[in-house]
């Protein structure tokens, strides 16, 4: 390695609502298991149990069209990004993804979004909001490519 060059370790931010969104992120274990990672999700009993021993930040909910919690999560996202300094942010939605997508863009952190498996005929609100700033839009069905120009099909996660 040339003298004076710096290698930045991968630090992965895994962002998603609890329930099915968290299930999708957990199903991608082979992608994150060996990475320095942190999680952002809702504090629910299932999330606490499933993420026991992980570095977790609990975000504010409900988020569906809730402006006060969007603002709270925006402030939280800025604090987390400054502290953790992720090299990549991966999200399966829902609304908690939006602040991380836009702040990721501001901080030059690639944001990758995986659209949910059960929305084939129409794009989710979160998907529509993060698409303009996402480094990658990943979909689970070929039919979803029509919803997001340039999306890459990764196949079903679960």
N, C-alpha and C positions, 0 to 999 in steps of 0.2 A: 504494500500500500504506500503511495507517495507520502512523503513527509508533509505534515500539516493538514492532510485530508482528514475529514471527520466522517465516520459512518454513523448514521442515525438509526438506532434500533426501531423496529416496527412497534408501534403502540396503537392498538386497535380499540376504538370506541364502538361498543355494541349498544344500539339505541332502539328501544321498542316498547310499546305498551305491554302490559302483562297479558296473560291469557294466550290466545293463538299467535300473536305477534312474537311474544317471548318464546313460545314453542318452536316457531320457525328458526329463530336465532340459535336456540339450543340444538336444534337438529343439524346445524352447520358446524358441529363440534370439531370436525377434522380441520376446518379452516382457522379456528381460533385457539384450539387447545394448547398449542406451543407458542402462542403469542403473548406478549405483555398486553393485557387487556383490562378494560373496565366496562361496566354495564350501567345503563340508565333505563329505569323502568318505574312503574308504579309500585308503591309499597302495598302489596296484597299478601295474604297468607301463602298462596301458591308461589309467588315470586320469591318471598323470603326463604321458603323451603328449597326451591329449585336453585337458588343462587347462593346458598349457604357456603361460606368460605371464599366467595368471589368479592372483588372490589366493586361495590355497587353504590350508585347515587340514586336516591329516590326522588322522582319528579312529581310534579303536582297534577292531580286529576280531579274532576273530569277535564278532558281537553277538547271534546267535541264542541266546536263553536263557542268556546268559553274564553273570551278575551282576557279577563284577569289572569287565568292560569296560563294562557299563552305568554303573557308578559312575564309572569313568574318563571316560566320555563325558559324564556329567552335570557333572563338574568342568570338563572342557574346554569344554562348551557355556556354562557360566557365564562362563568367562574370555573366550570369543569374544564373547558377547553384551555384556559390559561394555566390551570393546575396540572392537568394530565398531558397536555401537548401531544394529542394523538397525531399519528401519521396518516391514518385513514379512519373514516367513520362509516359504519355499515348499519343500515336500518331496514326494518320490515314494517315501519309505521307504528302506530298511526300518528296522530297530530304532534306528539312529542318530537317526531322527526324534523318538523319544520324549522324550529330554531337552530337545530344542529346543522341542517342543510345550509342555511343562509350564513350562519356564523362560520361554518366550515369554509364556505366560499370566500368570505372576508379574510380568513386566516390562511388561505391557500392550502386547505386540508381537503383532499378528495373525499367526496360524499357519495356512497353507493347505496342505491335504494332497490329493495326487492319488493315488487308488487305482490300482494296477497294472492293466494291460489284460487280463492272463490269469487274473484271479480274478473270475469272473462268478457262480458258484453260492454262494460263501461269502466272508465278510469275512476279510481278513488279520489276523493278530495285531496288527500295527502299527496298522492302521486302527481296530481295536476299542479299542486303548489311547489313541490320540490324539483320537478322536471327541469325548470329553467336553470337550476344551479347544480344539478347532479352531475358528477363525473361519469356515472354509469347508471343506467336504468336497466334493471334485470327483471325479467318476467318468467313465469313458470309455464306458460302456455303459448304456443305460436300465435293463437288468436289475439293475445294481448299485445303483440307487436304493432297491430293496427292502432292501438290506443296511444302508443308512445313511439314517435319517430326515432329510429336509431336504437331502440331497446334490443337487448341481447337475451335470447332464450337460454335459461339455465336448466330447465326441466323442473319437475315437481320436487320440492324439498321434503315434504312429508306425504 
